Amino acid sequence: MYIFAAMKKIRIIDFNLLIFLILCLFFEDLSADNKSIILSKNNSMGSMEIYSAFEPNIAPIDIRGKKKGSKIRKSSGKVNFETFRQYYDKALKHYDNKAYLSAARIFEELYPLSIGTPMGDTILFLFADSYFQNRDYQMAAFHFRDYTRRYPGTERTELAAFNAVKAMYYTSPEYYLDQFITTLTIDEINLYIQHYPYSKHIEECNEILDALHNKLAKKDMEMVRMYYQTGYYEAAQIMAKNFLKTYFASKLAPEVLFILIRNNYDFARKSVEHKKYFRFKDCIEAFQTLQAQFPESSFIADSKKIVTEAENQIKKMDERKK
C-alpha cells in the first residue's frame, strides 16, 4: 500500500494497448492537424507509457440512419471503408440484441477506420461498453479509460470515467490476495470525485470507496491475527497500532484492539523478567482504548478477564520490589 502514493499519477499501459495503437496508426490518416502520438519513458516504473493527443472534439451524431436511396454493397468478408456501414449496422444489431461479445469483435475492427471522424467517439464507447455488459471488466476498464483520454470533452466522458471506476472495482480481488488493483481503484475514484464533484454518481463512488477500504482493513487485520497466532508478538503489536491509525473508524477496529490486548498479555508473560512489567502495562492501555472508543463492544467482557490477570501480575511485581 505504500507503493500507492508513488503510483498516483502513473497510467499503466500494457502490451495490448501498444498493439492496438499500432493498428490505429496503420489504418489512420496521420495528419498533423488531427493528432500526434508521443512515446515517453516512465522513469519510476521502467516501462513505456503512451500518451495520445485527443481526437478532434466533434459531437457524436446519429449514424444509425441511412440516406434514402443508399445501397449497401455486398460484404467482401473484410471490414474496410466500403463495408464499414454494413459491419457497423451488424455490430449495432448484436449490441441491441445483447450479443455483446460479437458486437465487441466488430467494433474493435471498425474503430481504427473511424479514428478522426465523428463516428470514432461513438464506436469506442460502444466497444468499451460491450465488454462491460459482457462482464469482461478488465477489458472494459482499459477501453473506458482509453476513451476518457481520447475524448475528454464529450457528453459521454463522465460516464466512461465512472464505468472505468466500476469495472476496476469489479476486478478488485479477495482481501487475502494482493491488493494493488484495490489501491489503484481507490486512486481512480478519488480522481473521479475531484473531476466531477457534482456528479450524480458521487454517492455510489463513496459506497465503493467504503467497500474497498474495508477490504484493505480486513487484510491488515488478518495480518495482525497471523503475527499474533504465530508468536511474532512485536510485529503484531506494530501492525495493530498502524491499523488503528489508518482505520480508526473501521468496524474491525474493536476486534483488532482485542487481538492487541491478548497479544500484549502473551507477549508480557513470555518476556524476560525486567520487560514484563511494561508489557503488562501495554495490555492494560489497549483495554482502556477499547473501553473509551468502543464502550458497547462485545469484546470488552472477554478483555476484562485478560486485563484483570495483567493487573494481578503487576501487583505481584510491585510487592516484590518492596
Protein Blocks (a to p, Z undefined) as FASTA:
>chain_A
ZZmmmmmmpccddfklmmmmmmmmmmpccdfklpccdddddfknopacdddddddddddd
dfkbccehiacdddehiacfklmmmmmmmmmmmmmnopaklmmmmmmmmmmmmgoiaklm
mmmmmmmmmmmmnopaklmmmmmmmmmmmmmmbfklmmmmmmmmmmmmmmpccfklcckl
mmmmmmmmmmmmmmmmmbcklmmmmmmmmmmmmmmmmmmmmmmmmmmmnopaklmmmmmm
mmmmmmmmbcklmmmmmmmmmmmmmmmmmmcfklmmmmmmmmmmmmmmmmmmmmmbcklm
mmmmmmmmmmmmmmmmmmmmZZ
